[in-house]
Every structure is written in structure tokens, then in C-alpha cells.
């Protein structure tokens, strides 16, 4: 961790690098749910896109990021299992190419 202008910058190379700490009743002894605080740097366009999508769905930026990670995980898992993703527009179907 490196201190920069009063903020903390963290590089996460593996899940073991994420520091977790209890944060609320969901983290009582015996609970498996934990929260992680991450500080990320986004370029202006990505930050604007995040704010726009969150506002459109009336959710927080944190929830928008959770959903984006869930979708990304779904896409990764789908392709890892040898499946394809298709986009249907009216009566047209397109294969989504993922790289």
C-alpha cells in the first residue's frame, strides 16, 4: 500500500490480497458475509459512465460496481464452460464475441 495525497492506493494481485474487516451485523461471529473497502482510480469517461448507469437505475455507485462484477463473472464463466452469448435484436440474433 502506498500513501498518495491523503488517500491509500492498493494493488490487488489475488483474492488473498484483499483485506476484509467486520462492518455491521452481517459480520457477527459465524457470519460469512464481509465487506471490503477498495479505493479505485477511474478515468473521467469511466467515472461518468458509472455515474450515468447508477443514476439511470437509481442505485449507488457501489451497487453498480457489484452488478458489473456479477455480469463480468457470468460472462467469464459462460465462455470458460464453452458456451456462447447471443444478442437478439428483433428477429436478428448476433453472437457476442468476447476476448
Buried (B, 14 or more C-beta within 10 A) or exposed (E): EEEEEEEEEEEEEEEEEEEEEEEEEEBEEEEEEEEEEEEEEEEEEEEEEBEEBBEEEEBEBEEBBEBEEEEEEEEEEBBEEEEEEEEEEEEEEEEEEEE
